Amino acid sequence: MILTGIIMVLTTYYLGAFLQKKPPFSHLNPLLFSMILCIIILSIGNISFDQFNKGGRIISLFLPPATASLALSIYRQRHLLRSSLIPVIAGCFTGSLSSILSILLLCRLFGLSSVLTRTLLPKSVTTPIAMDISRHLGGIPSITVAAVIITGITGNLLCSWLIRCLNIEHPSASGIAIGTSSHAIGTAKALELGEIQGAMSGIAIGISGILTVILLLFL
């Protein structure tokens, strides 16, 4: 079953990536396609999540090195970081603060409990940091993970459209916006847009994670 889970995930993802290159499916998101198809297969085959996740855990081992590999793009664009350090930090700070304030406002508007509010506050930072923040605040880490994934997929799907609508022409600005709002899943899309966007998005993941931790200390 370990091998089955790995094959299922890789096959469905690469099928989605293949279809995305075809004109009728150019807006298809391979990650979302893979998730939906895996859920359907698990339901039809009556396969428990625990059985499936035996393979998923192995794939998860590749997440840290994949994230670390962003350092190569960051290194190649280090001159941009040196010349724009203050704007980068300011952009990450604004994005992190906006995320926190919007969650507080929406949770109050919809009457969510304080526990759920604390659970959703770190939704825009990368999963390991988000789980630690949620645990520290007294939230529910498992729900936090789901919120992080939904946020990332939403950013991945909408970032190109939003960049066009808002007429954001500077690649660094696009990268910072994507990384701050939709972490690693969004960064995958940023890398498709260009190396500068991907590098700045990778930088924003780390900076926004640190800033979110600091900002939430004042709540």
C-alpha positions in Angstrom: 0.0 0.0 0.0 3.0 2.3 0.5 3.9 2.0 -3.1 0.3 2.3 -4.2 -0.1 5.6 -2.4 3.1 7.0 -4.0 2.1 5.9 -7.5 -1.4 7.3 -7.1 -0.1 10.7 -6.0 2.6 11.0 -8.7 0.4 9.6 -11.5 -2.6 11.9 -10.8 -0.3 15.0 -10.4 1.6 14.4 -13.6 -1.6 13.6 -15.4 -2.9 17.0 -14.3 0.4 18.7 -15.4 0.1 17.0 -18.8 -3.5 18.1 -19.3 -2.5 21.6 -18.2 -0.3 21.9 -21.3 -3.3 21.2 -23.6 -5.3 24.2 -24.7 -8.7 23.1 -23.4 -7.2 22.6 -19.9 -4.7 25.5 -19.7 -6.3 26.8 -16.5 -6.3 23.4 -14.8 -4.4 23.3 -11.5 -2.4 20.0 -11.3 -2.3 20.0 -7.5 -6.1 20.6 -7.1 -6.7 18.0 -9.9 -4.5 15.4 -8.1 -6.3 16.0 -4.8 -9.8 15.6 -6.2 -8.8 12.6 -8.2 -7.1 10.9 -5.2 -10.2 11.5 -3.1 -12.4 9.9 -5.8 -10.1 6.9 -6.1 -10.0 6.4 -2.3 -13.8 6.7 -2.1 -14.5 4.3 -5.0 -11.8 1.8 -3.9 -12.8 2.0 -0.2 -9.2 2.7 0.8 -8.7 4.3 4.2 -6.8 7.5 4.5 -4.3 5.8 6.9 -3.5 3.2 4.3 -3.1 5.9 1.6 -1.0 8.1 3.9 1.7 5.5 4.4 2.9 6.5 0.9 2.0 10.2 1.5 4.4 10.3 4.5 7.3 9.3 2.2 6.5 12.0 -0.3 6.3 14.5 2.5 9.9 13.8 3.3 10.8 15.6 0.1 9.1 18.8 1.1 12.0 20.2 3.2 14.6 19.7 0.5 12.2 21.0 -2.2 11.7 24.1 -0.1 15.5 24.4 0.5 16.1 24.2 -3.2 14.5 27.6 -3.5 17.8 28.9 -2.1 19.3 28.5 -5.6 16.9 30.9 -7.1 17.3 33.3 -4.2 21.1 33.1 -4.6 20.9 33.9 -8.3 18.8 37.0 -7.5 20.7 38.0 -4.4 21.5 41.4 -6.0 17.8 42.2 -6.0 17.5 41.4 -2.3 20.4 43.5 -1.4 19.2 46.5 -3.4 15.5 46.2 -2.2 15.8 44.9 1.3 13.6 47.6 2.9 10.8 47.3 0.3 10.9 43.5 0.6 10.5 43.6 4.4 7.8 46.3 4.2 5.9 44.3 1.6 6.1 41.2 3.8 5.1 43.1 6.9 2.1 44.7 5.1 1.0 41.3 3.8 1.3 39.5 7.1 -0.5 42.2 9.0 -3.3 42.3 6.4 -3.7 38.5 6.7 -4.0 38.7 10.5 -6.4 41.6 10.5 -8.6 40.1 7.8 -8.9 36.8 9.7 -9.8 38.7 13.0 -12.4 40.8 11.1 -14.0 37.8 9.2 -14.1 35.6 12.3 -15.8 38.3 14.3 -18.2 39.0 11.4 -19.2 35.3 11.1 -19.3 34.7 14.9 -16.6 32.1 15.0 -15.2 31.0 18.4 -12.0 32.3 19.8 -10.4 28.8 19.3 -11.2 28.8 15.6 -10.0 32.3 15.3 -6.6 31.4 16.8 -6.6 28.3 14.6 -7.0 30.3 11.4 -4.7 33.2 12.2 -1.5 31.6 10.8 -3.2 30.4 7.5 -0.9 32.3 5.2 2.4 31.0 6.5 4.1 27.8 5.6 2.8 24.6 7.3 5.5 23.9 9.9 5.5 27.5 11.2 1.6 27.6 11.0 1.3 24.4 13.1 3.6 25.7 15.8 1.8 29.1 15.9 -1.6 27.4 16.2 -0.4 25.1 19.0 1.2 28.0 20.9 -2.0 30.1 20.6 -4.2 27.2 21.7 -5.7 26.5 18.3 -6.3 23.2 16.5 -3.2 22.4 14.4 -5.0 19.9 12.1 -7.6 22.5 11.1 -4.7 25.0 10.6 -3.1 22.6 8.2 -6.3 22.4 6.2 -6.6 26.2 6.1 -3.0 26.6 5.0 -3.5 24.1 2.1 -6.8 25.9 1.0 -5.0 29.2 1.2 -2.1 28.0 -0.9 -4.3 26.4 -3.5 -6.5 29.5 -3.8 -3.4 31.7 -4.2 -2.0 29.3 -6.8 -5.2 29.4 -8.8 -5.9 33.1 -8.6 -2.4 34.8 -8.4 -1.9 35.2 -12.2 -5.4 36.6 -12.7 -5.0 39.0 -9.7 -1.6 40.2 -11.0 -3.2 41.0 -14.3 -6.3 42.7 -12.8 -4.2 44.8 -10.4 -1.7 45.6 -13.2 1.3 44.6 -11.1 4.2 44.8 -13.6 7.2 44.5 -11.3 8.3 40.8 -10.9 9.6 41.4 -7.4 6.3 42.8 -6.2 4.5 39.9 -7.7 6.8 37.4 -6.0 6.5 39.0 -2.6 2.7 39.2 -2.8 2.5 35.5 -3.8 4.9 34.2 -1.2 3.4 36.3 1.6 -0.2 35.3 0.9 0.1 31.7 -0.3 3.4 30.3 0.9 5.0 27.3 -0.8 2.0 26.2 -2.9 1.8 29.7 -4.3 5.6 29.8 -4.8 5.2 26.9 -7.2 3.1 29.1 -9.4 5.5 32.1 -8.9 8.3 29.9 -10.3 6.2 29.3 -13.4 5.9 33.1 -13.9 9.6 33.6 -13.7 12.8 33.1 -11.8 12.7 36.6 -10.1 9.1 36.0 -9.0 10.0 32.5 -7.7 13.1 33.8 -5.8 11.2 36.7 -4.2 8.3 34.5 -3.3 10.7 32.1 -1.6 12.3 34.9 0.3 8.8 36.2 1.3 7.9 32.7 2.8 10.7 33.0 5.4 10.3 36.7 6.2 6.5 36.6 6.4 6.7 33.5 8.7 9.0 35.3 11.1 7.0 38.5 11.0 3.7 36.6 11.6 5.2 35.0 14.7 6.3 38.5 16.0 3.0 40.2 15.2 0.9 37.4 16.9 2.9 37.9 20.1 1.1 41.2 20.5 -2.4 39.6 20.4 
